[in-house]
Amino acid sequence: MASISVAAILRAARFSPNSVASDAAILNTVAAEVRRRGVGVNVYSEEQFIESGIGSEAIVMAMVRDPRSISRLAALEAQGRLVVNSSQAIAQCARATMTRLFEREGIPMPPTLVVATNVDIRRQLEEMGIGACWIKRADCQTIHKEDVARARHPQEAQEILSEFFIRNIPVATVAAHVPGLHIKFYGVANDFFHYYFSGNGAAPAGFDGERLREVCSRAARAVDTVVYGGDAIVDPATGDFCIVCFNDWPGFAPCRPQAAKAICKHVASHARKLLRK
């Protein structure tokens, strides 16, 4: 596979709040795995990619988030290059789009609204029986820690929404707060899945880890994402769960070596397909 080369594009720091080192580590670990298999890898910053593009690499591993980067990825795909995650996948992980796709595919989620930030949502929240809730920017993934905020009641939710509007965030999701046990999960296509309960908690009776994997796989397919991660909340009484966060290409901190091998396997498989063309 020496005639195939790979571009690895790091995520810009502003799109990695509190995760710059972790996000860089997973891409560099994958790059090392790919090189170990005899494939050349060139690493680019997202800023370099936006300003100058990349070389002639046939495969692109992209952790980018900037709309300009997504547009450049789409142009590379139009040239016939393989991009992981694809430009469409990254764009569809913006919360507004993702929420609608999850609803269409029946992915278990908390009751959620997608709203413009200049509207009054208090009555709607009250009619839906939503008290405590989470407000998150929905035009893209989180950039600042203030892009995700918890409200104790509808009035506070309205105040937070107004702050989003002042910060020029046009749209937000407002999701009911769901109490329960917290799970972090990570996946790579059908090749790898890892989850754990935060705080080393034990799974409650009735919780089905295989069903979690199946639901997360369906969620990934709904947004056309190969490399993903997120959070779920489990009802300790029943074991039922819902997805409360889903991201394209996370840092995989607790399972980085295993995830890197799975991502490398996926890339290597496509490299062989390209060589056969």
C-alpha positions as CSV (number, residue, x, y, z in Angstrom):
1,M,0.0,0.0,0.0
2,A,3.0,2.3,-0.3
3,S,1.6,4.1,-3.3
4,I,-1.3,5.4,-1.2
5,S,-0.8,8.3,1.1
6,V,-3.0,9.7,3.8
7,A,-3.7,13.3,5.0
8,A,-4.4,13.7,8.7
9,I,-6.0,17.1,9.6
10,L,-5.9,18.2,13.2
11,R,-8.9,20.0,14.7
12,A,-8.4,23.7,15.4
13,A,-7.9,24.5,19.1
14,R,-11.1,26.6,19.2
15,F,-13.2,23.6,18.3
16,S,-11.5,21.5,21.1
17,P,-12.5,23.2,24.4
18,N,-10.6,21.6,27.2
19,S,-9.7,18.7,24.8
20,V,-6.8,20.1,22.6
21,A,-4.2,17.5,23.8
22,S,-6.7,14.6,23.7
23,D,-7.9,15.4,20.2
24,A,-4.4,15.8,18.9
25,A,-3.3,12.6,20.6
26,I,-5.9,10.4,18.8
27,L,-5.1,11.7,15.4
28,N,-1.4,11.3,15.9
29,T,-1.8,7.8,17.3
30,V,-3.9,6.8,14.3
31,A,-1.3,8.4,12.0
32,A,1.4,6.3,13.7
33,E,-0.6,3.1,13.2
34,V,-1.1,3.9,9.5
35,R,2.6,4.5,9.0
36,R,3.4,1.2,10.8
37,R,1.4,-0.5,8.0
38,G,3.6,1.1,5.3
39,V,1.4,4.0,4.3
40,G,2.7,7.5,4.2
41,V,0.9,10.1,6.4
42,N,1.1,13.9,6.2
43,V,-0.3,15.8,9.2
44,Y,-1.9,19.2,8.7
45,S,-3.4,21.8,11.0
46,E,-6.9,22.9,10.3
47,E,-5.6,26.4,9.7
48,Q,-3.2,25.1,7.1
49,F,-6.0,23.2,5.4
50,I,-8.2,26.2,5.3
51,E,-5.5,28.5,3.9
52,S,-3.7,26.1,1.5
53,G,-5.5,22.8,1.2
54,I,-3.5,19.6,1.2
55,G,-1.4,17.6,-1.2
56,S,-2.5,14.7,-3.5
57,E,-3.3,12.3,-0.7
58,A,-6.0,9.8,-1.7
59,I,-7.4,9.4,1.8
60,V,-8.1,12.2,4.3
61,M,-8.6,11.6,8.1
62,A,-10.4,14.8,9.2
63,M,-11.2,16.1,12.7
64,V,-12.2,19.5,11.3
65,R,-15.2,21.6,12.4
66,D,-14.8,24.9,10.7
67,P,-17.4,25.5,7.9
68,R,-14.6,26.5,5.5
69,S,-12.9,23.1,6.2
70,I,-16.2,21.2,5.6
71,S,-16.5,23.0,2.3
72,R,-12.9,22.0,1.3
73,L,-13.6,18.4,2.3
74,A,-16.7,18.3,0.1
75,A,-14.5,19.5,-2.8
76,L,-12.0,16.7,-2.2
77,E,-14.8,14.1,-2.1
78,A,-16.0,15.4,-5.4
79,Q,-12.5,14.6,-6.7
80,G,-12.9,11.0,-5.6
81,R,-10.9,11.2,-2.4
82,L,-12.0,9.2,0.6
83,V,-12.7,11.4,3.6
84,V,-13.2,10.0,7.2
85,N,-15.4,11.5,8.7
86,S,-17.1,12.8,5.5
87,S,-18.0,16.4,5.0
88,Q,-21.7,15.5,5.2
89,A,-21.1,13.5,8.5
90,I,-19.4,16.5,10.1
91,A,-22.1,18.9,9.0
92,Q,-24.9,16.6,10.2
93,C,-23.4,16.4,13.7
94,A,-24.4,20.0,14.2
95,R,-27.0,19.6,16.9
96,A,-30.0,21.1,15.0
97,T,-29.6,18.7,12.1
98,M,-28.5,15.8,14.3
99,T,-31.6,16.2,16.5
100,R,-34.0,16.0,13.6
101,L,-32.2,13.0,12.1
102,F,-32.2,11.2,15.4
103,E,-35.9,11.9,15.8
104,R,-36.6,10.6,12.3
105,E,-34.7,7.4,13.0
106,G,-36.2,6.8,16.5
107,I,-33.0,7.2,18.5
108,P,-33.9,7.5,22.2
109,M,-33.3,11.0,23.3
110,P,-34.7,13.3,26.0
111,P,-37.7,15.5,25.0
112,T,-35.9,18.2,22.9
113,L,-36.7,21.4,21.1
114,V,-34.7,23.0,18.3
115,V,-35.4,26.7,18.5
116,A,-34.2,30.1,17.3
117,T,-32.5,31.9,20.2
118,N,-34.7,35.1,19.8
119,V,-38.0,33.4,20.6
120,D,-39.8,32.9,23.9
121,I,-40.0,29.2,24.8
122,R,-41.3,29.4,28.3
123,R,-44.9,28.4,27.6
124,Q,-43.8,25.6,25.2
125,L,-41.5,24.2,27.9
126,E,-44.3,24.4,30.5
127,E,-46.8,22.7,28.1
128,M,-44.2,19.9,27.5
129,G,-43.7,19.5,31.2
130,I,-40.0,20.4,30.9
131,G,-38.5,22.0,34.0
132,A,-34.8,21.5,34.4
133,C,-33.2,21.4,31.0
134,W,-30.0,21.8,29.0
135,I,-29.5,24.5,26.5
136,K,-26.8,23.9,23.8
137,R,-25.7,25.8,20.7
138,A,-27.1,23.9,17.7
139,D,-25.5,25.5,14.7
140,C,-22.3,23.5,15.4
141,Q,-20.6,21.5,18.1
142,T,-19.4,23.2,21.4
143,I,-16.7,25.9,21.0
144,H,-16.8,27.6,24.4
145,K,-17.9,26.1,27.8
146,E,-20.7,28.6,27.8
147,D,-22.2,26.8,24.7
148,V,-23.7,24.2,27.0
149,A,-25.7,25.4,30.1
150,R,-28.1,23.9,32.5
151,A,-31.3,25.7,33.5
152,R,-33.3,24.9,36.6
153,H,-36.6,26.1,35.2
154,P,-38.2,27.6,32.1
155,Q,-37.5,31.2,33.1
156,E,-33.8,30.5,33.6
157,A,-33.8,28.6,30.2
158,Q,-35.2,31.7,28.6
159,E,-32.5,33.9,30.1
160,I,-29.8,31.5,28.9
161,L,-31.4,31.4,25.4
162,S,-31.3,35.2,25.3
163,E,-27.6,35.2,26.2
164,F,-27.0,32.8,23.3
165,F,-28.8,35.3,21.0
166,I,-26.6,38.2,22.3
167,R,-23.5,36.0,21.5
168,N,-24.7,35.6,17.9
169,I,-25.7,32.0,18.2
170,P,-28.8,31.7,16.0
171,V,-30.2,28.3,17.0
172,A,-30.1,26.1,20.1
173,T,-31.4,22.8,21.4
174,V,-33.3,22.7,24.6
175,A,-33.4,19.2,26.1
176,A,-35.1,18.0,29.3
177,H,-32.7,17.1,32.0
178,V,-32.8,13.3,32.6
179,P,-31.5,12.1,35.9
180,G,-29.7,8.8,36.1
181,L,-26.4,7.0,35.6
182,H,-23.9,8.5,33.1
183,I,-22.2,6.5,30.3
184,K,-19.5,7.6,28.0
185,F,-19.3,5.7,24.7
186,Y,-16.9,5.5,21.7
187,G,-17.2,3.8,18.3
188,V,-15.6,3.2,15.0
189,A,-18.0,1.9,12.3
190,N,-18.8,-1.8,13.0
191,D,-15.2,-2.5,14.1
192,F,-15.0,-1.1,17.6
193,F,-17.2,0.0,20.5
194,H,-16.3,0.9,24.1
195,Y,-18.4,2.3,26.9
196,Y,-18.1,2.8,30.7
197,F,-20.2,4.1,33.5
198,S,-18.7,7.4,34.9
199,G,-17.4,7.1,38.5
200,N,-16.7,3.4,37.9
201,G,-20.4,2.7,38.7
202,A,-21.9,-0.7,37.9
203,A,-24.5,-1.3,35.3
204,P,-28.0,-1.6,36.8
205,A,-30.2,-4.6,36.4
206,G,-32.0,-4.5,33.1
207,F,-29.2,-2.5,31.3
208,D,-28.3,-4.1,27.9
209,G,-24.8,-3.2,26.7
210,E,-25.4,-4.8,23.3
211,R,-28.5,-2.7,22.8
212,L,-26.5,0.4,23.6
213,R,-24.0,-0.6,20.9
214,E,-26.9,-1.2,18.5
215,V,-28.5,2.2,19.2
216,C,-25.2,4.0,18.9
217,S,-24.5,2.3,15.6
218,R,-27.9,3.4,14.4
219,A,-27.2,6.9,15.6
220,A,-23.9,6.9,13.7
221,R,-25.6,5.7,10.5
222,A,-28.3,8.4,10.9
223,V,-25.6,11.1,10.6
224,D,-23.3,9.0,8.3
225,T,-20.5,9.1,10.8
226,V,-17.7,6.4,11.0
227,V,-15.7,7.7,14.0
228,Y,-17.9,8.9,16.9
229,G,-18.5,9.2,20.6
230,G,-20.9,10.6,23.1
231,D,-22.9,10.3,26.3
232,A,-26.0,8.4,27.5
233,I,-28.0,8.5,30.7
234,V,-29.3,5.2,32.1
235,D,-32.4,4.9,34.4
236,P,-31.1,3.0,37.4
237,A,-34.5,1.4,38.1
238,T,-35.2,0.0,34.6
239,G,-31.8,0.0,32.7
240,D,-33.4,2.0,29.9
241,F,-31.2,4.7,28.4
242,C,-31.2,7.8,26.1
243,I,-28.5,9.5,24.1
244,V,-27.8,13.0,25.5
245,C,-24.7,13.8,23.4
246,F,-23.2,12.6,20.2
247,N,-19.9,13.8,18.5
248,D,-17.9,13.2,15.4
249,W,-14.4,12.0,16.1
250,P,-13.8,12.4,19.9
251,G,-10.4,12.1,21.7
252,F,-11.0,8.4,22.8
253,A,-9.0,9.1,25.9
254,P,-9.9,5.9,27.8
255,C,-9.4,3.6,24.9
256,R,-7.1,5.4,22.5
257,P,-4.8,2.5,21.4
258,Q,-7.7,0.2,20.6
259,A,-9.6,2.9,18.8
260,A,-6.6,4.0,16.8
261,K,-6.1,0.4,15.6
262,A,-9.8,0.2,14.5
263,I,-9.6,3.5,12.7
264,C,-6.4,2.4,11.0
265,K,-8.1,-0.9,10.0
266,H,-10.9,1.1,8.4
267,V,-8.5,3.4,6.5
268,A,-6.3,0.4,5.4
269,S,-9.4,-1.4,4.1
270,H,-10.3,1.6,1.9
271,A,-6.6,2.0,0.8
272,R,-6.7,-1.5,-0.6
273,K,-9.9,-0.8,-2.4
274,L,-8.4,2.3,-4.0
275,L,-5.3,0.3,-5.1
276,R,-7.6,-2.2,-6.9
277,K,-9.3,0.5,-9.0
